[in-house]
């Protein structure tokens, strides 16, 4: 169909079928409209039912009946990342008040993707109360499985103005995370509510001029299961066929609509179905139609299976898109060429993430190099969480092995994904493939080799000093290093972690050799650019801190601060500030430490909102050394604190705070689960400081719950990882919680028969430091009150206390019982130990209290 042949609207999805134009189907369904009214009165409704059951139809009909303005957001699998999802939500909400400069400023902020939830909340604070009633509809919510999104969503939705009703459409049952906004049965609209009854089917057919018998109504109900899409298909075709929603839609649509469409219109839909959403410019590129906008406007006007997302961006309904994509496959539409066209479009619009994804989907893996380079070197995120979000969606469907063979640089991307998500074996496989393919990676572009070298620098299987010896293996392929330092230019060079010495890598092995930092000059220092100015003195200052040489550490960090220049990356300034605050705090200079922390708050707010979760983790950790329950609960309520199956590298410090919060609240199983994950992560990725911190927390937990031998074993294992470096603080910081375990361990290592890896001097130093910390803080396990075992006295011990209660002395007891004096004393002292007392009076009182004697 061309411009001269306008769309015949009668051949499009008609009033009798499409959701927005099906009054005949739905008008008699007053009870269903009543369900939406009831949910709307409570502000939030959840419409959960399978595809084709009428979720979209029913929601749109209610919107039409109640004359609600709507922000309708259709979701897809690529929206399953906080940065993408909340940007989409914010864009939709902004469309309600496009002249609101406050909302516009926040939406356009370069830092939006660094802290999307906080920015959406700020946008809602700027939103003026709408003069009319609105609705926000999130369609296909089942595609959103990210725990951060689901945990944060209720907090965001609750902040919507009262003029908004919210409906969440999903194929799944209500997730637990949404129960705080969907609490009442009236807010749930399910398949039984959406399903046509036999009477409704009969009334609907009657409105079309056809009378059904009761038996015919029953057969129609059984065949369609009462689903709206099936009822409409039966009514239109006159046939009663059973089958899935897609089958019913496809069989009806192909026979009644598709085959009657102009071939040009069919071609337009098939070609645009390759993308999940499109605007007129992209549609024109995919179809070659200069009248793409007119075609889209007409499709949208007469057929809500093409709906507007926001602005000029549209998407097909999922059933229609499934039909189109299957049809495109059988009709031989050149999907590869269309994907390349989409990639070129997104490249032109500097959306390098989508450009890379579509070129990947084209299957031309040899041509992907240019798109991979743009993604890596032009995005300039600085936000490792956003980088990880993209990689998660990029690898969600798996990359065929052929892609890695034809484009070896993809192994580097795969290695980073595995590294950030703590998949050790996968990371090792990708890195081994990188080493095998170094010449081919270099031929693709020397910048890939610099990227591969950066990945090599975090390979946990070798220490940084050993890597120095093999630097030339990579360096000889690199024509010119990125002047500002590649490690500071791609995503993040510390992975947003607060300690430079245990960030993208645990650099502890540098603490083992004198002047080890000089060995990094001229090789790995090149990856850091001008950041090397302060990192060189900074790492030794961090090691001095870990060895509890606080004065030396303070002098070192002061040298670091003088070495910094205004152009240094904000990440580096954050790491220096955190270490400075920690040293001052440990030295007891609380006012100075607080001042540094206040400055850090301002820095993060102004320049580094991406660091906010880790800053909150740091602040919470300080309060949790006193087992502050209020802080613990507040931390666990944070939207980004979710249950995890593995430790994400850039959230290590957050996970440690989560473990402490569970400990402070007495959540024994939850705390142990997180600690074990952290311990495994530390050991698999050769991070001794993480192993030490996890071990200290585990030992504290076990001791608090009365498992003293296991606690000593856990701490001994952790200290074995730290002892070679002489690190003290990471364990001693636990203070009162770990002090009794260290006392027990000191006795063990002091025994002549001890032949383990620990020295008495090392454990003694730890104990002294822990004791000092215990004087200032109650310890993270202060709230744990272990259940004490019931006291059981032997018959003779009970007799001794009974006689003592009657006023007998030891001599009287000897004379009365015929026992020797030593035996009497032995039974009495044993009773004292069991009762945890030190004299006869306390023993008698406690024994009576426990009902052990009369």
Residue pairs with C-beta under 8 A, 6 or more apart in sequence:
1 7
1 262
1 263
1 264
1 265
1 268
1 295
2 264
2 291
3 290
3 291
3 294
5 262
5 264
6 298
7 262
7 265
7 295
7 298
7 299
7 302
8 262
9 298
9 302
11 257
11 260
11 261
11 262
12 18
12 257
12 261
12 299
12 302
12 303
13 21
13 253
13 257
13 302
13 303
13 304
13 305
14 21
14 257
15 21
15 22
15 23
15 24
16 22
16 24
16 25
16 208
16 232
16 235
16 236
17 25
17 232
17 233
17 236
17 252
18 302
18 303
18 304
18 305
19 54
19 56
19 57
19 58
19 59
19 60
19 61
19 304
19 305
19 317
20 60
20 61
20 64
20 304
21 302
21 303
21 304
22 57
22 61
22 228
22 232
23 61
24 204
24 207
24 208
25 57
25 204
25 228
25 231
25 232
25 235
26 32
26 33
26 57
26 58
26 61
26 228
27 207
28 200
28 203
28 204
28 207
29 58
29 61
29 196
29 200
32 58
32 193
32 194
33 61
33 62
33 65
35 186
35 189
35 193
36 45
36 58
36 59
36 62
36 167
36 189
37 62
37 66
38 186
38 187
39 45
39 46
39 165
39 167
39 186
39 187
39 188
39 189
40 62
40 66
40 135
40 165
41 186
42 184
42 186
42 187
43 162
43 164
43 165
43 166
43 181
44 157
44 165
44 166
44 167
44 168
44 181
44 182
44 187
45 165
45 166
45 167
45 168
45 182
45 187
45 188
45 189
46 167
46 168
46 170
46 174
46 178
46 182
46 187
46 188
46 189
47 55
47 58
47 59
47 167
47 168
47 169
47 170
47 189
47 190
47 194
48 170
48 171
48 172
48 173
48 174
48 188
48 189
48 190
48 191
49 55
49 171
49 189
49 190
49 191
49 194
50 171
50 191
50 227
50 245
51 171
51 245
51 246
51 318
51 319
52 227
52 228
52 229
52 230
52 244
52 245
52 246
52 248
52 249
52 319
53 191
53 194
53 195
53 227
53 228
53 229
53 245
54 194
54 195
54 227
54 228
54 229
55 139
55 169
55 194
56 139
56 169
56 304
56 317
57 228
57 229
58 189
58 194
58 228
59 137
59 167
59 169
60 304
62 68
63 70
63 135
63 137
66 133
67 133
68 133
68 134
68 135
68 165
69 96
69 130
69 132
69 133
69 134
69 135
70 134
70 135
70 136
70 137
71 92
71 93
71 95
71 96
71 134
71 135
71 136
71 137
72 92
72 137
72 139
72 307
72 308
72 309
73 88
73 89
73 92
73 136
73 137
73 138
73 139
73 309
73 310
74 139
74 140
74 277
74 307
74 309
74 315
74 318
75 85
75 88
75 138
75 139
75 140
75 141
75 143
75 144
76 140
76 143
76 276
76 277
76 315
77 143
77 393
77 396
78 84
78 276
78 357
78 393
79 85
79 88
79 143
79 144
80 143
80 144
80 145
80 146
80 149
80 392
80 393
80 396
81 146
81 149
81 386
81 389
81 390
81 392
81 393
82 116
82 117
82 146
82 148
82 149
82 152
82 385
82 389
83 113
83 116
83 383
83 385
83 386
83 389
84 389
84 393
85 116
85 144
85 146
85 149
86 116
86 117
86 119
86 120
86 149
86 152
86 156
87 112
87 113
87 116
88 310
89 120
89 138
89 156
90 106
90 107
90 112
90 116
90 119
90 120
90 123
91 107
91 310
91 311
92 136
92 309
92 310
93 103
93 120
93 123
93 124
93 127
93 136
94 100
94 103
94 104
94 107
94 123
95 310
95 311
96 127
96 130
96 134
97 103
97 127
97 128
97 130
98 104
100 126
100 127
100 128
102 123
102 126
103 123
103 126
103 127
106 112
106 119
106 122
106 123
106 126
107 119
107 123
109 119
111 119
111 609
111 610
112 119
113 381
113 383
113 386
114 382
114 383
114 385
114 386
114 608
114 609
114 610
115 609
115 610
115 612
117 152
117 155
117 156
117 639
117 640
118 609
118 612
120 156
121 155
121 156
121 159
124 156
124 159
124 160
124 161
125 159
127 161
129 161
129 162
129 163
130 161
130 163
130 164
131 163
132 163
133 163
133 165
134 163
134 164
134 165
135 164
135 165
135 166
135 167
136 157
136 160
136 164
136 165
136 166
136 167
137 166
137 167
137 168
137 169
138 166
138 167
138 168
138 169
139 169
140 169
140 170
140 171
140 318
141 168
141 169
141 170
141 172
142 170
142 171
142 172
144 150
147 177
147 642
147 643
148 639
148 640
148 642
150 175
150 177
150 178
151 177
151 639
151 640
151 641
151 642
152 639
152 640
153 177
153 178
154 177
154 178
154 180
154 181
155 639
157 166
157 181
158 181
160 166
166 181
168 178
168 182
174 182
174 188
182 188
194 227
194 228
195 225
195 226
195 227
196 204
196 221
196 224
196 226
196 227
196 228
196 231
197 221
197 226
198 214
198 217
198 218
198 220
198 221
199 217
201 212
201 217
201 220
201 221
201 224
201 226
201 231
202 212
202 214
202 217
204 231
204 235
205 211
205 212
205 217
205 220
205 235
206 212
208 235
210 235
212 220
219 240
220 231
220 234
220 240
222 242
223 230
223 234
223 240
223 241
223 242
224 230
224 231
224 233
224 234
224 240
224 242
224 248
227 245
227 248
229 245
229 248
229 249
229 319
230 245
230 248
232 252
233 239
233 241
233 248
233 249
233 251
233 252
234 240
234 241
236 252
236 256
237 251
237 252
237 255
237 256
241 247
241 248
241 251
243 251
245 319
246 319
246 322
246 323
249 319
249 320
249 323
250 323
250 326
253 320
253 323
254 323
258 266
258 327
265 295
267 287
268 283
268 287
268 289
268 292
268 295
269 299
269 316
269 324
270 324
270 327
270 328
270 331
270 333
271 286
271 287
271 328
271 333
271 338
272 278
272 282
272 283
272 286
272 287
272 316
273 316
273 321
273 324
273 325
273 328
274 286
274 325
274 328
274 333
274 335
274 338
274 339
274 342
275 282
275 286
275 342
275 358
276 315
276 321
277 309
277 313
277 314
277 315
278 286
278 313
278 314
278 315
279 311
279 312
279 313
279 314
280 292
280 293
280 296
280 312
281 292
281 345
282 342
282 345
283 289
283 292
283 293
283 295
283 296
284 290
284 292
284 293
285 341
285 342
285 344
285 345
286 338
286 341
286 342
289 295
293 312
296 306
296 314
299 306
300 306
300 307
300 308
300 314
304 317
305 316
305 317
305 319
305 320
306 314
306 315
306 316
306 317
306 320
307 314
307 315
307 317
308 314
309 315
315 321
316 324
328 335
329 335
335 361
335 362
336 362
336 363
336 364
337 362
339 358
339 359
339 361
339 362
339 363
340 358
340 359
340 362
340 364
340 367
342 354
342 358
343 354
343 355
343 356
343 358
343 359
343 362
343 371
344 355
345 355
346 352
346 354
346 355
346 358
347 355
347 371
347 374
350 378
352 371
352 374
352 375
352 378
352 379
353 375
353 379
353 390
353 394
355 371
355 374
355 375
356 368
356 371
356 372
356 374
356 375
356 394
357 393
357 394
359 367
359 368
359 371
360 368
360 371
360 394
360 399
360 403
365 402
365 403
365 406
365 407
365 410
366 406
366 407
368 403
368 407
368 410
369 407
369 409
369 444
369 445
369 448
372 407
372 409
372 410
372 413
372 448
373 445
373 447
373 448
376 413
376 447
376 451
376 490
377 447
377 489
377 490
380 489
381 387
381 491
381 492
382 491
382 492
382 569
382 571
382 610
383 491
383 492
383 496
383 610
384 420
384 491
384 492
384 495
384 496
384 610
384 650
385 496
385 610
385 650
386 610
387 420
387 491
387 492
388 417
388 420
388 421
388 648
388 650
391 413
391 416
391 417
391 420
391 421
392 417
392 421
394 413
394 417
395 414
395 417
399 410
399 414
403 410
404 410
404 411
404 414
404 433
407 444
408 433
408 434
408 437
408 440
408 441
408 444
409 441
409 444
409 445
409 448
409 451
409 452
411 430
411 431
411 433
411 434
411 437
411 441
412 430
412 434
412 441
412 448
412 451
412 452
412 455
414 426
414 430
415 427
415 430
415 431
415 434
415 455
416 455
417 423
418 424
418 426
418 427
418 430
419 427
419 455
419 458
419 649
420 495
420 648
420 649
420 650
421 646
421 648
422 646
422 647
422 648
422 649
422 681
422 684
422 685
423 646
424 460
424 684
424 685
427 459
428 461
431 455
431 456
431 459
434 441
434 452
434 455
434 456
438 449
438 452
438 473
438 474
438 477
439 477
441 448
441 449
441 452
441 477
442 448
442 449
442 477
442 478
446 477
446 478
446 479
446 480
447 482
449 474
449 477
449 478
450 478
450 481
450 482
450 486
450 527
451 486
451 490
452 474
453 471
453 474
453 475
453 478
453 527
454 486
454 487
454 490
454 527
456 467
456 474
457 464
457 467
457 487
457 504
457 505
457 524
457 527
458 504
458 505
459 467
460 505
460 684
460 685
460 686
460 687
461 686
463 509
463 686
464 505
464 507
464 509
464 510
464 520
464 524
465 509
465 510
465 513
465 516
465 519
467 524
468 519
468 520
468 523
468 524
471 523
471 524
475 523
481 526
481 527
482 489
482 529
483 529
484 529
484 530
485 493
485 526
485 527
485 528
485 529
485 530
485 531
485 532
486 527
487 493
487 504
487 527
487 528
487 529
487 531
488 528
488 529
488 531
488 569
488 571
489 529
492 504
492 571
492 650
493 503
493 504
493 528
493 531
493 569
493 571
493 572
494 500
494 503
494 504
494 571
494 572
494 575
495 503
495 504
495 649
495 650
496 571
496 610
496 611
496 614
496 650
497 503
497 504
497 575
497 614
497 649
497 650
497 652
497 653
498 574
498 575
498 578
498 611
498 614
498 615
498 618
498 653
499 542
499 575
499 578
499 579
499 653
500 507
500 535
500 538
500 539
500 542
500 572
500 575
500 576
500 579
501 507
501 508
501 538
501 539
501 542
501 543
501 546
501 689
502 508
502 687
502 689
502 690
503 575
504 649
506 685
506 686
506 687
506 688
506 689
506 690
507 539
508 543
508 688
508 689
508 725
508 727
509 516
510 516
510 517
510 539
510 543
511 540
511 543
511 546
511 547
511 725
511 726
511 727
512 724
512 725
513 519
517 536
517 537
517 539
517 540
520 536
521 532
521 536
525 532
525 536
528 535
530 565
530 567
530 568
531 568
531 569
531 572
533 563
533 564
533 565
533 568
534 560
534 561
534 563
534 564
534 568
534 572
534 576
535 572
536 563
537 556
537 559
537 560
537 563
538 556
538 557
538 560
538 575
538 576
538 579
540 556
541 552
541 553
541 555
541 556
541 557
541 559
541 560
541 579
542 553
542 579
543 725
543 727
544 550
544 552
544 553
544 556
545 553
545 579
545 582
545 583
545 586
545 729
546 689
546 725
546 727
546 728
546 729
546 730
547 725
547 726
547 727
547 728
547 729
548 728
548 729
548 732
548 765
548 769
550 583
550 586
550 587
551 587
553 579
553 583
554 583
554 584
554 587
557 576
557 579
557 580
557 583
560 576
561 576
561 580
564 572
564 573
564 576
570 603
570 607
570 608
570 611
571 608
571 611
573 603
574 600
574 603
574 604
574 608
574 611
574 615
577 596
577 599
577 600
577 603
578 600
578 618
580 596
581 593
581 596
581 597
581 600
582 593
584 590
584 592
584 593
584 596
585 593
585 622
586 729
588 776
597 619
600 615
601 615
604 611
604 612
604 615
613 638
613 640
613 651
613 654
614 651
614 653
614 654
616 635
616 638
617 635
617 653
617 654
617 656
617 657
618 653
618 657
620 631
620 632
620 634
620 635
620 657
620 660
620 661
621 653
621 656
621 657
621 660
623 631
624 631
624 632
624 635
624 657
624 660
624 661
624 663
624 664
624 780
625 733
625 734
625 735
625 773
625 777
625 778
625 779
625 780
626 777
626 778
626 779
626 782
627 663
627 664
627 778
627 779
627 780
627 781
627 782
627 783
628 664
629 664
629 665
629 783
631 661
631 664
632 660
632 661
632 662
632 664
632 665
633 661
633 665
635 641
635 657
635 658
635 661
636 658
636 661
636 662
636 665
640 651
640 654
641 654
641 658
644 655
644 674
644 677
646 677
646 681
647 655
647 677
647 678
647 681
649 685
652 678
652 681
652 690
655 674
655 677
655 678
656 678
656 693
656 694
656 697
658 674
659 671
659 674
659 675
659 678
659 694
659 697
660 671
660 697
660 780
662 668
662 670
662 671
662 674
663 671
663 697
663 700
663 701
663 704
663 780
663 781
663 784
664 780
664 781
664 782
664 783
665 783
666 783
666 784
668 701
668 705
668 784
671 697
671 701
672 698
672 701
675 694
675 697
675 698
675 701
676 694
676 698
678 690
678 693
678 694
679 690
679 691
679 694
679 695
679 698
681 687
681 690
682 688
682 689
682 690
682 691
682 693
682 694
682 721
683 691
683 721
688 721
688 722
688 725
688 727
689 722
689 727
689 730
691 718
691 721
691 722
692 718
692 719
692 721
692 722
692 727
692 730
692 731
693 730
693 731
694 718
695 714
695 715
695 717
695 718
695 719
695 721
695 731
696 715
696 718
696 730
696 731
696 733
696 734
696 738
697 734
697 780
698 711
698 714
698 715
698 718
699 711
699 712
699 714
699 715
699 718
699 738
699 741
700 711
700 734
700 737
700 738
700 741
700 779
700 780
700 781
701 711
701 781
701 784
702 708
702 710
702 711
702 714
703 711
703 737
703 738
703 740
703 741
703 781
704 737
704 781
704 784
704 786
705 784
705 786
706 786
706 787
706 788
706 789
708 741
708 744
711 741
711 744
712 741
712 744
712 745
712 748
715 731
715 738
715 741
715 742
715 745
716 745
716 748
716 756
716 758
718 731
719 731
719 745
719 757
719 758
719 762
719 763
719 766
720 756
720 757
720 758
722 730
722 731
723 757
723 758
723 759
723 762
726 762
728 765
728 766
728 769
729 769
731 738
731 742
731 766
731 770
732 738
732 766
732 769
732 770
732 772
732 773
733 773
734 770
734 773
734 779
734 780
735 770
735 773
735 774
735 776
735 777
735 779
736 770
736 773
736 774
736 777
736 778
736 779
736 782
737 779
737 780
737 781
737 782
738 770
738 779
739 767
739 770
739 771
739 774
739 779
742 763
742 766
742 767
742 770
743 767
745 758
745 763
746 760
746 763
746 764
746 767
748 754
749 756
749 758
749 759
749 760
749 763
750 760
791 834
791 835
791 850
791 852
792 834
793 801
793 831
793 834
793 847
793 852
794 827
794 830
796 827
797 827
797 828
797 830
797 831
797 834
798 831
798 847
798 852
798 853
799 817
799 827
800 813
800 824
800 827
800 828
800 831
801 828
801 831
801 843
801 844
801 847
801 852
801 853
802 853
802 854
803 812
803 813
803 816
803 817
804 813
804 828
804 840
804 843
804 844
805 844
805 847
805 848
805 853
808 816
810 821
810 824
810 825
810 828
811 821
813 819
813 824
814 820
814 821
814 824
817 824
819 827
828 840
828 843
831 843
831 847
832 838
832 839
832 843
835 842
835 843
835 846
835 847
835 850
836 846
837 843
837 846
844 853
847 853
848 854
